[in-house]
Amino acid sequence: MMDNNLIIGLTGPFNCGCTTISKSLEKNGWVRFKLSDILREMCKGDRGELQDQGNDLRKKDIEAGNNGGILIRKAFEKIKDKIDDNNIVLECIKNPSEIMELKKRPNAYLISINAFFSKRWERSKKKGEKDWGKFEATSERDKNENLITEYEGKSFYYGQEVQKCVDIADIAINNSINYKDEDRIDSVLFNKISHFIAILKSPKRMIPSQPELLMNNAYCTSLLSRCLKRQTGAIIVINDQYVISSGYNTVPFNETDCKVEYAGKCYRDKKFKEILDGIKFCPECGKSMLHSHSLDKSCTNAKCKYYDKKNFLKKSFIYGKGLDVCRALHAEESAILQSSHLGGGISLEGATLYTTTFPCMLCAKKIIDVRIKKIIYIEPYPMREAFDMLDKADVKIEQFEGVKAQSFFNLYKKYDI
């Protein structure tokens, strides 16, 4: 590719607006390609069947010794004659293996498109898809299928993992636009992505925005976490610029983290396994249970809802309990508590919380109680109960938009070393 040409991959939750953005870029001369088109050419069926077949393609690719990025490779085979002369936009990235394959090309970046779940549901209804249960199931499947295969002693996730894709995106764009402005959505989104394309084409010429600087501060803080599952970080800011406290998910003072205490095993996983091991018969139909993988079970009765891999017992019987069982303080809790150690405590009333994940119910209650008035987050799948509680308490909720930690330094630093 030419030095100024770009390859952009788009990821995000179901109905977030990836298609709207890719079509806008196509109208402005970009070569657009949907990974789902590859699936339709190779496979047949409805949306769910195509997703299953896409998962199977990634699994077979991994087990053949590749990285699972087969759909990206197939896309580039189709557009190889256009790569040297055009910018490329690839839509529908669903798995980190596809990002790995994408990033093999020069000037390749991943952009996540995020939108409130309420906005995504509105868009579904506009398209005539009015089955809430189906929408919720599709959205949940997009988030994290947690399907694992083994190759040469290593574990690989081959299902849809949009949560992870959004986590490792280079840039985040907020598409929670009201439908009363529907006629302006195309132009608004194109203007947004045009701003970030300018940064990608000419790095080191701009300076970060204040929200970008602060969110990346939260990301840097998350690196202190020794959690075996996910590192999260949060900072609390007053007057929109002064950081007064920070936190990350960690065990309480003088406690030993799971890596040491449980020989590299997650305590929460240990408790989940104990609970599931105790369930010998299906609570729905009474038939015997079968371990689907190490931390879940399914029913042996093909007619039972728990026979379906989408309805594992853990989702129904341990929902919410996982947060209670975990030994760690959450990043938001840690940041709130840290302020109490400073000179008799600092008032957090009116402050803003930047967090790399959306607060859970436990943290939401604390945020409301200390009078924090604004939350800026990236998490594409916020806990709806926590979202509603914060919204009712008049806490302003805002999705982050800007350059993320993965590319922050490279795009904004002013000199080469």
C-alpha positions in Angstrom: 0.0 0.0 0.0 1.0 3.6 -0.4 2.2 5.3 2.8 -1.0 7.5 3.1 -3.5 4.7 2.4 -5.3 3.1 5.3 -7.0 -0.1 6.2 -9.7 0.3 8.8 -11.5 -2.5 10.5 -14.9 -1.8 12.2 -16.2 -3.6 15.2 -19.0 -3.1 17.7 -22.1 -4.5 19.2 -25.1 -5.5 17.2 -26.8 -2.5 15.5 -24.2 -0.1 16.6 -23.8 1.6 13.2 -20.8 -0.1 11.6 -22.7 -0.4 8.3 -23.7 3.3 8.3 -20.1 4.3 8.7 -18.7 1.9 6.1 -21.3 3.0 3.6 -20.4 6.6 4.2 -16.7 5.8 3.5 -17.7 3.9 0.4 -19.5 6.9 -1.0 -16.3 8.8 -0.5 -14.1 6.5 -2.5 -13.1 3.8 0.0 -13.3 0.1 -0.9 -15.8 -1.5 1.4 -16.0 -5.1 2.3 -18.2 -7.0 4.8 -16.8 -10.2 6.4 -20.4 -11.4 6.5 -20.4 -11.4 2.6 -17.6 -14.0 2.8 -19.7 -16.2 5.0 -22.7 -15.9 2.7 -20.6 -17.0 -0.3 -19.1 -19.9 1.6 -22.1 -20.9 3.7 -25.9 -20.9 3.7 -28.5 -20.2 6.3 -30.0 -17.4 8.4 -28.1 -15.1 10.7 -27.7 -17.6 13.5 -26.6 -20.4 11.2 -24.1 -18.2 9.5 -22.6 -17.2 12.9 -22.2 -20.9 13.8 -20.5 -21.6 10.5 -18.3 -18.5 10.9 -17.2 -19.9 14.3 -16.6 -23.3 12.7 -14.3 -21.7 10.0 -12.2 -19.9 12.7 -12.0 -23.1 14.7 -10.8 -25.2 11.8 -8.3 -22.4 10.8 -6.8 -22.5 14.3 -6.6 -26.3 14.4 -4.9 -26.2 11.0 -2.1 -24.1 12.6 -3.2 -20.7 11.5 -4.4 -17.7 13.7 -8.1 -17.9 13.1 -8.2 -14.9 10.8 -9.5 -16.8 7.8 -12.3 -14.3 7.0 -9.8 -11.4 6.8 -7.5 -13.4 4.6 -10.4 -14.3 2.3 -11.4 -10.6 2.1 -7.9 -9.5 1.1 -7.8 -12.2 -1.6 -10.8 -10.7 -3.1 -9.6 -7.1 -3.1 -5.9 -7.6 -3.6 -5.9 -5.8 -6.9 -7.3 -2.7 -5.2 -5.1 -2.5 -2.1 -2.3 -0.5 -3.7 -4.5 2.4 -4.8 -7.4 2.7 -2.3 -8.2 3.0 1.3 -10.0 -0.1 2.6 -12.8 -0.5 5.2 -13.6 -4.0 6.5 -16.9 -4.3 8.4 -18.2 -6.9 10.8 -15.0 -7.9 12.8 -16.1 -10.2 15.6 -13.1 -12.0 16.9 -9.6 -10.9 18.1 -8.0 -13.4 15.7 -9.4 -11.3 12.8 -7.7 -8.2 14.4 -4.4 -10.1 14.6 -4.7 -10.9 10.8 -5.7 -7.3 10.0 -2.8 -5.8 11.9 -0.3 -7.7 9.7 -0.9 -5.1 7.0 0.8 -1.6 7.3 -1.4 1.3 8.2 -4.2 -1.0 9.6 -6.3 0.2 12.5 -9.4 -1.0 14.4 -12.2 1.4 15.2 -15.0 0.4 17.5 -18.5 1.9 17.1 -20.5 2.0 20.4 -24.1 2.9 21.1 -26.4 2.6 24.2 -28.3 -0.6 24.2 -31.6 1.5 24.2 -30.5 3.1 20.9 -29.6 -0.2 19.4 -33.0 -1.5 20.3 -34.6 1.5 18.7 -32.7 0.8 15.5 -33.9 -2.8 15.5 -37.5 -1.7 15.8 -37.0 0.8 12.9 -35.9 -2.2 10.8 -39.0 -4.1 11.7 -37.2 -6.4 14.2 -39.6 -6.1 17.1 -38.8 -9.3 19.1 -37.0 -8.1 22.2 -36.0 -11.6 23.2 -34.4 -12.2 19.9 -32.6 -8.9 20.0 -31.3 -9.5 23.5 -30.1 -13.0 22.5 -28.3 -11.7 19.4 -26.7 -8.9 21.3 -25.6 -11.3 24.1 -24.2 -13.7 21.6 -22.2 -11.0 19.9 -20.7 -10.0 23.2 -18.9 -13.2 24.3 -19.5 -16.7 23.1 -16.6 -18.1 25.1 -16.0 -21.0 22.7 -12.5 -22.5 23.2 -10.4 -24.8 21.2 -6.9 -26.1 21.8 -3.9 -26.1 19.5 -0.4 -27.2 20.6 -1.3 -26.8 24.3 -2.7 -23.3 24.0 -6.3 -22.2 24.3 -7.9 -20.1 21.5 -11.3 -18.4 21.5 -13.0 -18.9 18.1 -16.5 -17.6 18.8 -17.9 -14.1 18.6 -15.9 -12.0 21.1 -17.0 -8.4 20.4 -16.3 -7.4 24.0 -12.7 -8.2 23.5 -12.5 -6.6 20.1 -13.8 -3.3 21.5 -11.3 -3.5 24.3 -8.4 -3.6 22.0 -9.6 -1.1 19.4 -7.4 1.8 18.5 -10.2 4.4 18.4 -13.7 4.5 19.8 -16.6 6.3 18.2 -19.9 7.1 20.0 -23.0 6.5 17.9 -25.7 7.1 20.5 -27.5 9.6 18.2 -31.2 10.2 18.7 -33.5 9.1 16.0 -35.1 12.4 15.8 -31.8 13.4 14.1 -32.0 10.4 11.8 -31.6 12.4 8.6 -28.3 13.7 10.0 -26.8 10.4 11.1 -24.8 9.8 8.0 -23.2 13.2 7.9 -22.6 13.3 11.7 -20.9 9.9 11.7 -18.8 10.7 8.6 -17.6 13.9 10.2 -16.6 12.0 13.3 -14.7 9.3 11.5 -13.1 11.9 9.1 -11.6 13.6 12.2 -9.9 10.3 13.3 -8.9 9.4 9.7 -7.0 12.7 9.6 -5.2 11.7 12.8 -4.3 8.3 11.4 -3.0 9.8 8.1 -1.0 12.5 9.8 0.1 11.2 13.3 2.0 13.5 15.7 0.5 16.7 14.3 -2.4 17.0 16.8 -2.6 16.9 20.6 -5.0 14.7 22.5 -8.3 16.0 23.8 -8.8 16.3 27.6 -11.1 13.3 27.7 -8.6 11.2 25.6 -5.8 12.1 28.1 -7.9 11.3 31.1 -9.3 8.0 29.7 -5.8 6.8 28.9 -4.8 7.7 32.4 -7.4 5.2 33.5 -6.1 2.6 31.1 -2.5 3.1 32.4 -3.8 2.7 36.0 -5.5 -0.6 35.0 -2.0 -2.1 34.3 -1.4 -2.2 38.0 -4.1 -4.9 38.4 -3.0 -8.5 38.9 -6.5 -9.9 38.2 -6.3 -13.1 36.2 -9.4 -12.2 34.2 -9.5 -8.6 33.2 -7.5 -5.5 34.2 -9.7 -2.4 34.8 -8.9 1.1 35.8 -10.7 4.2 36.9 -9.9 7.8 37.9 -11.9 10.5 39.5 -11.6 14.1 38.2 -12.8 17.4 39.4 -13.3 20.6 37.3 -13.0 18.3 34.2 -9.2 18.2 34.5 -7.7 17.6 38.0 -7.2 13.9 38.9 -7.8 13.5 42.6 -7.8 9.7 42.9 -7.3 6.5 40.9 -8.1 2.8 41.3 -7.8 -0.6 39.7 -9.3 -4.0 40.5 -7.2 -5.5 43.2 -7.6 -7.5 46.5 -7.9 -5.4 49.7 -4.9 -4.2 51.7 -2.7 -7.0 53.1 -4.6 -9.7 51.1 -2.8 -11.9 48.6 -4.0 -11.9 45.0 -5.3 -15.1 43.3 -2.2 -15.7 41.3 -0.3 -16.3 44.5 -3.1 -17.4 46.9 -4.6 -20.0 44.5 -1.6 -20.9 42.4 -2.7 -19.0 39.4 -6.4 -20.0 39.6 -9.2 -17.5 39.8 -11.1 -17.8 43.1 -14.4 -16.9 41.4 -13.9 -19.7 38.9 -13.1 -22.1 41.8 -16.4 -21.2 43.5 -18.3 -21.5 40.2 -17.0 -25.0 39.7 -18.0 -26.0 43.2 -21.6 -24.7 42.7 -21.9 -26.4 39.3 -20.4 -29.6 40.5 -23.2 -29.7 43.0 -25.9 -29.6 40.4 -26.3 -33.2 39.3 -29.8 -33.0 37.7 -31.3 -30.3 35.5 -33.5 -27.8 37.5 -35.7 -27.4 34.4 -36.5 -31.0 33.4 -34.8 -33.3 36.0 -32.5 -35.1 33.6 -28.8 -35.6 34.3 -26.3 -32.8 33.5 -23.2 -32.8 31.4 -20.1 -30.6 31.7 -20.0 -28.5 28.5 -16.5 -27.2 29.5 -14.7 -26.7 32.7 -16.9 -23.9 34.1 -20.3 -24.7 32.8 -22.9 -27.5 32.3 -25.7 -28.4 29.9 -28.6 -30.8 30.1 -28.5 -34.2 28.4 -32.1 -33.8 27.3 -32.2 -32.5 23.7 -35.7 -31.0 24.3 -34.6 -29.0 27.3 -33.6 -25.3 27.0 -30.4 -26.0 29.0 -29.4 -28.5 26.2 -28.7 -25.4 24.0 -25.2 -24.0 24.4 -26.7 -20.5 24.6 -28.5 -21.3 27.9 -25.7 -22.7 30.1 -26.6 -23.0 33.8 -24.0 -20.5 34.9 -26.0 -17.6 33.2 -29.2 -18.6 35.0 -28.0 -19.7 38.4 -24.9 -17.7 39.1 -25.9 -14.4 37.5 -24.9 -11.5 39.9 -23.3 -13.9 42.4 -20.0 -13.7 40.6 -19.5 -10.1 41.6 -20.2 -11.0 45.3 -17.8 -14.0 45.2 -14.9 -12.1 43.6 -12.2 -11.2 46.2 -11.2 -8.0 44.5 -12.2 -4.4 45.0 -13.4 -3.0 41.7 -11.6 -0.1 40.1 -14.4 2.3 40.8 -14.6 1.2 44.4 -10.8 1.5 44.8 -10.8 5.1 43.4 -13.6 6.2 45.7 -11.9 4.7 48.7 -8.6 6.2 47.8 -10.0 9.7 48.2 -10.8 8.9 51.9 -7.1 8.5 52.6 -6.2 12.0 51.6 -6.2 14.6 54.3 -9.4 13.5 56.0 -11.2 12.8 52.8 -12.0 14.9 49.7 -15.6 15.5 48.6 -16.5 13.8 45.4 -19.7 15.7 44.9 -20.0 16.9 41.3 -16.9 14.9 40.2 -16.5 12.9 37.0 -15.5 9.2 36.9 -13.5 7.8 33.9 -13.6 4.1 33.9 -12.4 1.4 31.4 -15.5 -0.7 32.1 -19.1 0.3 33.0 -19.8 0.1 36.8 -21.6 -2.9 38.2 -24.5 -2.5 40.6 -22.2 -2.6 43.6 -20.2 0.3 42.3 -23.2 2.2 41.0 -24.6 2.4 44.5 -21.4 3.9 45.8 -21.1 6.3 42.9 -24.5 7.7 43.6 -23.9 7.9 47.3 -20.7 10.0 47.1 -22.5 12.3 44.6 -20.4 11.7 41.5 -22.4 13.3 38.7 -20.8 12.0 35.5 -19.4 8.8 34.2 -17.4 8.4 31.0 -16.9 4.8 30.0 -16.0 2.5 27.0 -17.7 -0.8 27.9 -20.0 -1.7 25.0 -22.2 -4.0 27.1 -23.1 -2.1 30.3 -25.1 -3.8 33.0 -28.6 -2.5 32.3 -29.7 -2.6 36.0 -26.7 -0.4 36.9 -27.3 1.9 34.0 -30.9 2.4 34.9 -30.1 3.0 38.6 -27.5 5.7 37.7 -29.8 7.3 35.1 -32.6 7.6 37.7 -30.2 9.2 40.1 -29.4 11.9 37.4 -25.8 10.7 37.0 -24.8 11.8 33.5 -23.6 8.7 31.5 -21.4 9.3 28.5 -19.6 6.9 26.1 -16.0 7.7 25.5 -15.0 8.8 22.0 -11.4 9.2 20.9 -8.0 7.5 20.5 -7.5 4.7 23.0 -4.4 3.4 24.8 -3.4 0.9 22.1 -2.4 3.8 19.7 -2.4 6.8 22.0 1.4 7.3 22.2 2.1 6.5 18.6 -0.5 8.8 17.2 0.3 11.8 19.5 4.0 11.7 20.3 5.9 14.5 18.6 9.3 12.9 18.0 10.9 9.6 17.2 13.5 8.1 19.6 
